[in-house]
Structure formats: structure tokens, C-alpha cells
Amino acid sequence: ENAPTTPEVDEFHKVPERFKTRPCYEVHKGMTCPRGDDCPYAHTEDELRKLGSGAPPAGLDSAAVAAMYGGAIQPAAPKEPPKPEIIKVPVPFADFPGATDEEKQRAAYTAVLGTGAKNIRALMKKTGCRLQLRGIGDRDAGKADSKADGKAEKEQLHVVVRAGMDAKHPSDESIETIRTTIEDIVKEATSGKSEEAAGSDRKDKDRETRREKEQARERDRSR
């Protein structure tokens, strides 16, 4: 109230938290307020509010404004950055060998990871995302759960997808690439197991056929 204001300072005080927190200079000096009903300053003691906090808008000399109040204006508290979203892509495991779902998921874990983690490494390079295999098939995760309290609910095998080095959120295209590549790896691994099993069955049948023929020849000779 001891110095005239400027349009910039007027705008500064139109923010709700600073509205009517300073007496009007003109009214305080016994003059008519040129701003009328739009005046952001208090015309009476009843209108005067306690000064709030907040950073001045861009382009305004905050040091000059702070001097009017006899102290520094407290900047607004910085907002916490949003937590990154965790995306989980399930790994199909039903066609893998095993007596239980856990055994099947362990087999799927080995297949999707690849020798020396080559499959996951190649997929990370292709999509630019960070990938981690997690769930029942992950032996390390299982040990961590048991060391914690042994009560942690086990999740089915999945791939955790996070932003890569560029910190960009994984795109829908990248997630779809990860999903289809995992399906292709699973299909290739399980079809190989099926062919191996079929080949074993054929060998068993061939051995049985040869055995039956030998037995038939033995019977013919004995006659």
C-alpha cells in the first residue's frame, strides 16, 4: 500500500490465492480506485485476506513483488513425477511338457529366455524396451518370495515391459511386437517337442513291428 502498482503486479494478484491479500494503494491514500469492481486489492479491512504462497507468473519480477511484502514469496511445491506404468505380457505355457502348471511355466521360461538370454536381449534391441521375465517360472523370483514371507501370491509367467533408455512409454506397436514374438517362440519350442514326441512314438511302433515279425518267423520255424 506504500507504492503504486503496475499492470503486471495487478495480474499477479488476480490469482485466487493472492486475491485481496494487499490493500489497494489508491484507496489507502484516500483516492478513487481506477480499477473499480475488478480491483484485486482489498478496499477495506474486512476484504483483506492473509497472503498465500505461490510462484509469480512468467515475466514478472518476483524479487520486486516480494519486496512489497517484506519477504520472499515461497515457490509452489514441485509436483512428483508420475510413476511409470508397468505393462505385463502373459507367456502362453499350456503346450509345454510338465505334470503341473508350474513345471510347464518353468519350461516356458527357459524357452522364452533363450540360451544366454538371447531371445529377450534380441527383443529388447528390436523394441527399445526393458524386458524382464517374471512369475512362477522365474526361479530367482520364487526364491525371493520364499525369503520374504512365503505368502506372496505367485503370478503366472509374464514379461514385464518398461520404458527403455530414452524413457519413452512403450508404444502399442512395441507391445504387440513383444506379444507376437513371444507367441512365435512358444510355438516353435512346443512344435519341436511335439515332433520329437511323435518321432519317439514312431520308433516305438517300429520296434514293436519288428518284434512281432521276429516272433512270427520263430513260430514258422518251429513248425
C-alpha atoms as a printed R data frame, in Angstrom:
    type eleno elety resid chain resno       x        y       z
1   ATOM     1    CA   GLU     A     1   0.000    0.000   0.000
2   ATOM     2    CA   ASN     A     2   3.078    2.251   0.149
3   ATOM     3    CA   ALA     A     3   3.787    2.225  -3.592
4   ATOM     4    CA   PRO     A     4   1.729    2.391  -6.783
5   ATOM     5    CA   THR     A     5   1.201   -0.889  -8.585
6   ATOM     6    CA   THR     A     6   1.765   -1.844 -12.199
7   ATOM     7    CA   PRO     A     7  -0.421   -3.881 -14.613
8   ATOM     8    CA   GLU     A     8   1.917   -6.832 -14.138
9   ATOM     9    CA   VAL     A     9   1.501   -6.721 -10.359
10  ATOM    10    CA   ASP     A    10  -2.266   -6.359 -10.794
11  ATOM    11    CA   GLU     A    11  -2.330   -9.556 -12.858
12  ATOM    12    CA   PHE     A    12  -0.184  -11.259 -10.233
13  ATOM    13    CA   HIS     A    13  -2.834  -10.514  -7.581
14  ATOM    14    CA   LYS     A    14  -5.742  -11.760  -9.675
15  ATOM    15    CA   VAL     A    15  -4.724  -15.336  -8.929
16  ATOM    16    CA   PRO     A    16  -7.263  -16.693  -6.375
17  ATOM    17    CA   GLU     A    17  -4.691  -17.460  -3.693
18  ATOM    18    CA   ARG     A    18  -3.361  -13.859  -3.812
19  ATOM    19    CA   PHE     A    19  -6.651  -12.044  -4.492
20  ATOM    20    CA   LYS     A    20  -7.342   -9.274  -1.916
21  ATOM    21    CA   THR     A    21  -4.163  -10.048   0.050
22  ATOM    22    CA   ARG     A    22  -2.838   -6.481  -0.237
23  ATOM    23    CA   PRO     A    23  -4.553   -3.137   0.488
24  ATOM    24    CA   CYS     A    24  -5.393   -1.011  -2.542
25  ATOM    25    CA   TYR     A    25  -2.809    1.773  -2.907
26  ATOM    26    CA   GLU     A    26  -5.283    4.366  -4.200
27  ATOM    27    CA   VAL     A    27  -7.913    3.682  -1.525
28  ATOM    28    CA   HIS     A    28  -5.222    3.659   1.168
29  ATOM    29    CA   LYS     A    29  -4.179    7.164   0.012
30  ATOM    30    CA   GLY     A    30  -7.765    8.418   0.002
31  ATOM    31    CA   MET     A    31  -8.122    8.376  -3.786
32  ATOM    32    CA   THR     A    32 -10.648    6.680  -6.059
33  ATOM    33    CA   CYS     A    33  -9.637    3.233  -7.209
34  ATOM    34    CA   PRO     A    34  -9.216    3.280 -11.013
35  ATOM    35    CA   ARG     A    35  -9.880   -0.465 -11.252
36  ATOM    36    CA   GLY     A    36 -13.362   -0.423  -9.733
37  ATOM    37    CA   ASP     A    37 -15.010   -3.816  -9.166
38  ATOM    38    CA   ASP     A    38 -12.135   -5.567 -10.927
39  ATOM    39    CA   CYS     A    39  -9.599   -4.414  -8.354
40  ATOM    40    CA   PRO     A    40  -7.620   -7.389  -6.993
41  ATOM    41    CA   TYR     A    41  -6.690   -5.434  -3.841
42  ATOM    42    CA   ALA     A    42  -8.578   -5.027  -0.569
43  ATOM    43    CA   HIS     A    43 -10.558   -1.793  -0.164
44  ATOM    44    CA   THR     A    44 -11.495   -2.474   3.486
45  ATOM    45    CA   GLU     A    45 -10.092   -4.355   6.473
46  ATOM    46    CA   ASP     A    46 -12.853   -6.943   6.056
47  ATOM    47    CA   GLU     A    47 -11.758   -7.673   2.490
48  ATOM    48    CA   LEU     A    48  -8.091   -8.047   3.389
49  ATOM    49    CA   ARG     A    49  -7.002  -11.689   3.326
50  ATOM    50    CA   LYS     A    50  -3.836  -13.349   4.593
51  ATOM    51    CA   LEU     A    51  -1.126  -13.623   1.964
52  ATOM    52    CA   GLY     A    52  -0.918  -17.071   0.451
53  ATOM    53    CA   SER     A    53   2.028  -18.666  -1.287
54  ATOM    54    CA   GLY     A    54   2.806  -19.310  -4.921
55  ATOM    55    CA   ALA     A    55   5.339  -18.533  -7.626
56  ATOM    56    CA   PRO     A    56   4.808  -15.326  -9.671
57  ATOM    57    CA   PRO     A    57   3.797  -15.767 -13.326
58  ATOM    58    CA   ALA     A    58   6.407  -15.760 -16.077
59  ATOM    59    CA   GLY     A    59   7.798  -12.337 -16.944
60  ATOM    60    CA   LEU     A    60   7.112  -10.802 -13.531
61  ATOM    61    CA   ASP     A    61   9.995   -9.609 -11.374
62  ATOM    62    CA   SER     A    62   9.405  -11.824  -8.347
63  ATOM    63    CA   ALA     A    63  12.081  -10.046  -6.304
64  ATOM    64    CA   ALA     A    64  10.275   -6.707  -6.729
65  ATOM    65    CA   VAL     A    65   6.945   -8.270  -5.785
66  ATOM    66    CA   ALA     A    66   8.491   -9.975  -2.755
67  ATOM    67    CA   ALA     A    67   9.918   -6.633  -1.597
68  ATOM    68    CA   MET     A    68   6.393   -5.184  -1.464
69  ATOM    69    CA   TYR     A    69   5.503   -7.794   1.145
70  ATOM    70    CA   GLY     A    70   8.717   -7.514   3.105
71  ATOM    71    CA   GLY     A    71   9.745  -11.080   2.452
72  ATOM    72    CA   ALA     A    72  10.293  -13.730  -0.167
73  ATOM    73    CA   ILE     A    73   7.427  -15.431  -1.931
74  ATOM    74    CA   GLN     A    74   7.508  -19.163  -1.382
75  ATOM    75    CA   PRO     A    75   7.606  -21.133  -4.639
76  ATOM    76    CA   ALA     A    76   4.980  -23.765  -5.224
77  ATOM    77    CA   ALA     A    77   5.997  -27.258  -4.182
78  ATOM    78    CA   PRO     A    78   7.248  -29.245  -7.175
79  ATOM    79    CA   LYS     A    79   4.944  -31.968  -8.381
80  ATOM    80    CA   GLU     A    80   6.153  -35.525  -8.107
81  ATOM    81    CA   PRO     A    81   6.742  -37.128 -11.493
82  ATOM    82    CA   PRO     A    82   4.131  -39.745 -12.360
83  ATOM    83    CA   LYS     A    83   5.114  -43.305 -11.603
84  ATOM    84    CA   PRO     A    84   5.858  -45.307 -14.748
85  ATOM    85    CA   GLU     A    85   3.123  -47.719 -15.744
86  ATOM    86    CA   ILE     A    86   4.090  -51.395 -15.583
87  ATOM    87    CA   ILE     A    87   2.920  -53.448 -18.560
88  ATOM    88    CA   LYS     A    88   2.728  -57.234 -18.315
89  ATOM    89    CA   VAL     A    89   2.571  -59.512 -21.336
90  ATOM    90    CA   PRO     A    90   1.499  -63.083 -20.426
91  ATOM    91    CA   VAL     A    91   3.531  -66.050 -21.674
92  ATOM    92    CA   PRO     A    92   1.480  -68.994 -23.049
93  ATOM    93    CA   PHE     A    93   2.647  -72.204 -21.348
94  ATOM    94    CA   ALA     A    94  -0.149  -74.776 -21.687
95  ATOM    95    CA   ASP     A    95   1.563  -76.719 -24.531
96  ATOM    96    CA   PHE     A    96   4.887  -77.159 -22.731
97  ATOM    97    CA   PRO     A    97   5.756  -80.512 -21.141
98  ATOM    98    CA   GLY     A    98   5.178  -80.922 -17.429
99  ATOM    99    CA   ALA     A    99   2.933  -82.655 -14.932
100 ATOM   100    CA   THR     A   100   1.890  -79.368 -13.313
101 ATOM   101    CA   ASP     A   101   1.380  -75.768 -14.431
102 ATOM   102    CA   GLU     A   102   4.492  -74.795 -12.513
103 ATOM   103    CA   GLU     A   103   6.622  -77.311 -14.410
104 ATOM   104    CA   LYS     A   104   5.168  -76.112 -17.702
105 ATOM   105    CA   GLN     A   105   5.906  -72.489 -16.847
106 ATOM   106    CA   ARG     A   106   9.496  -73.341 -15.948
107 ATOM   107    CA   ALA     A   107   9.897  -74.943 -19.372
108 ATOM   108    CA   ALA     A   108   8.300  -71.889 -20.989
109 ATOM   109    CA   TYR     A   109  10.621  -69.586 -19.027
110 ATOM   110    CA   THR     A   110  13.684  -71.387 -20.393
111 ATOM   111    CA   ALA     A   111  12.371  -71.304 -23.965
112 ATOM   112    CA   VAL     A   112  11.369  -67.624 -23.972
113 ATOM   113    CA   LEU     A   113  14.564  -66.508 -22.243
114 ATOM   114    CA   GLY     A   114  16.765  -68.409 -24.709
115 ATOM   115    CA   THR     A   115  20.356  -69.547 -24.299
116 ATOM   116    CA   GLY     A   116  22.269  -66.769 -22.558
117 ATOM   117    CA   ALA     A   117  19.029  -64.737 -22.569
118 ATOM   118    CA   LYS     A   118  19.466  -64.267 -26.332
119 ATOM   119    CA   ASN     A   119  15.728  -64.133 -27.070
120 ATOM   120    CA   ILE     A   120  14.985  -61.424 -24.508
121 ATOM   121    CA   ARG     A   121  18.103  -59.451 -25.478
122 ATOM   122    CA   ALA     A   122  17.128  -59.527 -29.163
123 ATOM   123    CA   LEU     A   123  13.594  -58.429 -28.321
124 ATOM   124    CA   MET     A   124  14.860  -55.529 -26.187
125 ATOM   125    CA   LYS     A   125  17.117  -54.391 -29.010
126 ATOM   126    CA   LYS     A   126  14.257  -54.610 -31.507
127 ATOM   127    CA   THR     A   127  11.685  -52.681 -29.438
128 ATOM   128    CA   GLY     A   128  13.910  -50.389 -27.335
129 ATOM   129    CA   CYS     A   129  12.055  -51.506 -24.177
130 ATOM   130    CA   ARG     A   130  13.401  -53.026 -20.979
131 ATOM   131    CA   LEU     A   131  12.071  -56.572 -20.516
132 ATOM   132    CA   GLN     A   132  12.068  -58.953 -17.560
133 ATOM   133    CA   LEU     A   133  10.622  -62.467 -17.287
134 ATOM   134    CA   ARG     A   134   8.675  -62.776 -14.057
135 ATOM   135    CA   GLY     A   135   6.190  -65.165 -12.492
136 ATOM   136    CA   ILE     A   136   6.068  -68.799 -11.409
137 ATOM   137    CA   GLY     A   137   8.655  -69.950 -13.934
138 ATOM   138    CA   ASP     A   138  11.231  -67.427 -12.683
139 ATOM   139    CA   ARG     A   139  13.272  -69.409 -10.162
140 ATOM   140    CA   ASP     A   140  15.014  -66.305  -8.787
141 ATOM   141    CA   ALA     A   141  11.696  -64.574  -8.156
142 ATOM   142    CA   GLY     A   142  10.421  -67.705  -6.417
143 ATOM   143    CA   LYS     A   143  13.411  -67.680  -4.068
144 ATOM   144    CA   ALA     A   144  12.875  -64.013  -3.301
145 ATOM   145    CA   ASP     A   145   9.222  -64.672  -2.443
146 ATOM   146    CA   SER     A   146  10.082  -67.514  -0.111
147 ATOM   147    CA   LYS     A   147  12.729  -65.442   1.653
148 ATOM   148    CA   ALA     A   148  10.264  -62.585   2.141
149 ATOM   149    CA   ASP     A   149   7.428  -64.395   3.893
150 ATOM   150    CA   GLY     A   150   6.480  -67.357   1.764
151 ATOM   151    CA   LYS     A   151   2.958  -65.983   1.430
152 ATOM   152    CA   ALA     A   152   3.328  -63.802  -1.639
153 ATOM   153    CA   GLU     A   153   0.790  -64.686  -4.304
154 ATOM   154    CA   LYS     A   154   2.555  -66.192  -7.291
155 ATOM   155    CA   GLU     A   155   1.758  -64.707 -10.663
156 ATOM   156    CA   GLN     A   156   1.672  -66.723 -13.840
157 ATOM   157    CA   LEU     A   157   4.677  -66.355 -16.114
158 ATOM   158    CA   HIS     A   158   4.782  -62.999 -17.890
159 ATOM   159    CA   VAL     A   159   7.138  -60.419 -19.404
160 ATOM   160    CA   VAL     A   160   7.352  -57.054 -17.646
161 ATOM   161    CA   VAL     A   161   7.698  -54.209 -20.165
162 ATOM   162    CA   ARG     A   162   9.206  -50.884 -19.085
163 ATOM   163    CA   ALA     A   163  10.484  -47.774 -20.840
164 ATOM   164    CA   GLY     A   164  13.931  -48.071 -22.391
165 ATOM   165    CA   MET     A   165  16.954  -45.771 -22.230
166 ATOM   166    CA   ASP     A   166  15.018  -42.995 -23.973
167 ATOM   167    CA   ALA     A   167  12.488  -43.061 -21.084
168 ATOM   168    CA   LYS     A   168   9.618  -43.105 -23.570
169 ATOM   169    CA   HIS     A   169   6.484  -45.027 -22.664
170 ATOM   170    CA   PRO     A   170   6.334  -48.345 -24.600
171 ATOM   171    CA   SER     A   171   4.247  -47.860 -27.724
172 ATOM   172    CA   ASP     A   172   1.324  -50.085 -28.680
173 ATOM   173    CA   GLU     A   173   3.367  -51.259 -31.643
174 ATOM   174    CA   SER     A   174   6.255  -52.325 -29.395
175 ATOM   175    CA   ILE     A   175   3.922  -54.189 -27.037
176 ATOM   176    CA   GLU     A   176   2.299  -56.001 -29.977
177 ATOM   177    CA   THR     A   177   5.743  -56.933 -31.316
178 ATOM   178    CA   ILE     A   178   6.688  -58.370 -27.927
179 ATOM   179    CA   ARG     A   179   3.437  -60.336 -27.694
180 ATOM   180    CA   THR     A   180   3.659  -61.855 -31.194
181 ATOM   181    CA   THR     A   181   7.371  -62.654 -30.847
182 ATOM   182    CA   ILE     A   182   6.736  -64.492 -27.565
183 ATOM   183    CA   GLU     A   183   3.930  -66.463 -29.247
184 ATOM   184    CA   ASP     A   184   6.269  -67.376 -32.124
185 ATOM   185    CA   ILE     A   185   8.981  -68.532 -29.698
186 ATOM   186    CA   VAL     A   186   6.468  -70.628 -27.773
187 ATOM   187    CA   LYS     A   187   5.035  -72.125 -30.966
188 ATOM   188    CA   GLU     A   188   8.480  -73.054 -32.270
189 ATOM   189    CA   ALA     A   189   9.539  -74.572 -28.938
190 ATOM   190    CA   THR     A   190   6.387  -76.610 -28.417
191 ATOM   191    CA   SER     A   191   6.142  -77.808 -32.024
192 ATOM   192    CA   GLY     A   192   9.698  -79.109 -31.745
193 ATOM   193    CA   LYS     A   193   8.733  -81.024 -28.615
194 ATOM   194    CA   SER     A   194   5.676  -82.438 -30.410
195 ATOM   195    CA   GLU     A   195   7.758  -83.608 -33.375
196 ATOM   196    CA   GLU     A   196  10.261  -85.189 -31.016
197 ATOM   197    CA   ALA     A   197   7.477  -86.993 -29.193
198 ATOM   198    CA   ALA     A   198   5.955  -88.126 -32.491
199 ATOM   199    CA   GLY     A   199   9.331  -89.431 -33.662
200 ATOM   200    CA   SER     A   200   9.723  -91.358 -30.414
201 ATOM   201    CA   ASP     A   201   6.288  -92.898 -30.906
202 ATOM   202    CA   ARG     A   202   7.210  -93.942 -34.440
203 ATOM   203    CA   LYS     A   203  10.396  -95.603 -33.210
204 ATOM   204    CA   ASP     A   204   8.449  -97.499 -30.569
205 ATOM   205    CA   LYS     A   205   5.961  -98.705 -33.158
206 ATOM   206    CA   ASP     A   206   8.777  -99.765 -35.498
207 ATOM   207    CA   ARG     A   207  10.423 -101.760 -32.706
208 ATOM   208    CA   GLU     A   208   7.124 -103.395 -31.850
209 ATOM   209    CA   THR     A   209   6.531 -104.278 -35.509
210 ATOM   210    CA   ARG     A   210   9.998 -105.835 -35.848
211 ATOM   211    CA   ARG     A   211   9.436 -107.805 -32.647
212 ATOM   212    CA   GLU     A   212   6.143 -109.163 -33.933
213 ATOM   213    CA   LYS     A   213   7.741 -110.181 -37.245
214 ATOM   214    CA   GLU     A   214  10.595 -111.980 -35.451
215 ATOM   215    CA   GLN     A   215   8.108 -113.810 -33.267
216 ATOM   216    CA   ALA     A   216   6.134 -114.853 -36.354
217 ATOM   217    CA   ARG     A   217   9.308 -116.198 -38.032
218 ATOM   218    CA   GLU     A   218  10.173 -118.140 -34.889
219 ATOM   219    CA   ARG     A   219   6.741 -119.755 -34.908
220 ATOM   220    CA   ASP     A   220   7.102 -120.674 -38.595
221 ATOM   221    CA   ARG     A   221  10.482 -122.317 -37.988
222 ATOM   222    CA   SER     A   222   9.189 -124.297 -35.036
223 ATOM   223    CA   ARG     A   223   6.523 -125.832 -37.261
